[in-house]
Amino acid sequence: MRYDKQRARALAAAAIRRTAEKQNHPPDLINVALEQLLEALLELPRFSTPDEMLRGSAPR
């Protein structure tokens, strides 16, 4: 696993956008984003980051 916050956020955001075209259930969108991060061997963000991305607020 690697820590690359910028790449992880970009990858997660792209996965969320792609999946949101087909479904809009937040837990499903978060799961897809986390799966993409695991496949890319990137460190997972803190628990609230994907939720904040869905809601449009900036993570701390």
N, C-alpha and C positions, 0 to 999 in steps of 0.2 A: 504494500500500500504506500502511496505517495501523498504528500500534502501539497496541493496546488489549488488554492482557494479560487482563483480566477477561472481556471479551466473547469473546475468542478461546477461552479455556478453557471458557466456558459453551457456546459453539457447538460446539466439538470434543467435549465430553462428551455433548451431546445427540445428535450424529451417531453417536457410538460406541454409545450406548444403543439408538438406533433400529436400527442395523445389527446389533447383537448379538442382537436378537430373531430374526434370520434366519440368521446365521452367526457362527462364533466363531473364525475364523482371524485372529490378531492383526495380521498385515500388511494384511489387507483392511480391518480396522477402522481402522487408522491411516491408510490411503489415503483412506477415506471422510472422515475428520476433516480431513485436509489439503485435500481437494477442497473441502469446505465453507468452509474458511478462505480459499482462493484465490478462490472465488466471492464471498465477502463483502469481498474486497480487504483482508484483514487480514494483517499480517506473520506469517510462519510461526514457530512456536516453535523453540527449540533442539531438536536431534535427539532427545534423550532424553525430552522432555516427554510426547509421546503414549504412549510406552512406559510411562512412570511412571504415567500416567493409567489405562492398562489394568491395571497391576499393583496399583493402589490406593495407591501411595506418594506422598507429597507432593513436588512438584518443588522444587528449590533456587532 
